[in-house]
Amino acid sequence: MAKVSKRTRVRMPTLAEDKAITAAARSDPDALPLTRKQLAKMVPMKSPNR
């Protein structure tokens, strides 16, 4: 039986994919960028398993 990894693999986008994602996000009127005040209030998320 194959061993199942508990770690999620993350595949980073290529430069072209990243540019396409950024362009799509900027063209979406419902996807407003966060303000400096909102960014300042952000805290790292803690895993419930740690």
C-alpha positions in Angstrom: 0.0 0.0 0.0 1.3 3.4 -0.9 2.2 5.8 1.9 0.0 8.9 1.9 1.8 12.2 2.6 0.2 14.5 5.1 2.0 17.5 3.6 0.3 19.5 0.9 2.5 20.2 -2.1 2.4 23.7 -3.4 3.3 24.4 -7.0 4.3 28.0 -7.5 3.0 29.7 -10.7 5.3 30.5 -13.6 6.1 34.1 -14.3 3.6 34.1 -17.2 0.9 32.5 -15.0 1.6 35.0 -12.2 1.2 37.9 -14.6 -2.1 36.5 -15.9 -3.4 36.0 -12.4 -2.4 39.5 -11.4 -3.9 41.1 -14.5 -7.2 39.2 -13.9 -7.3 40.3 -10.2 -6.6 43.9 -11.2 -9.4 43.9 -13.7 -12.0 42.5 -11.2 -13.9 45.5 -9.7 -15.0 43.3 -6.7 -11.3 42.4 -5.8 -10.2 45.6 -4.2 -6.6 45.7 -2.8 -6.2 45.8 1.0 -5.6 49.2 2.5 -2.5 49.8 4.6 -4.8 49.8 7.7 -6.2 46.4 6.8 -2.7 45.0 6.1 -1.4 46.4 9.5 -4.1 44.4 11.3 -3.2 41.1 9.8 -1.7 38.4 12.0 -0.3 35.0 11.0 -2.7 32.1 11.2 -2.0 29.4 13.8 -2.4 25.8 13.0 -4.9 24.0 15.4 -2.5 21.0 15.4 0.5 22.8 16.9 
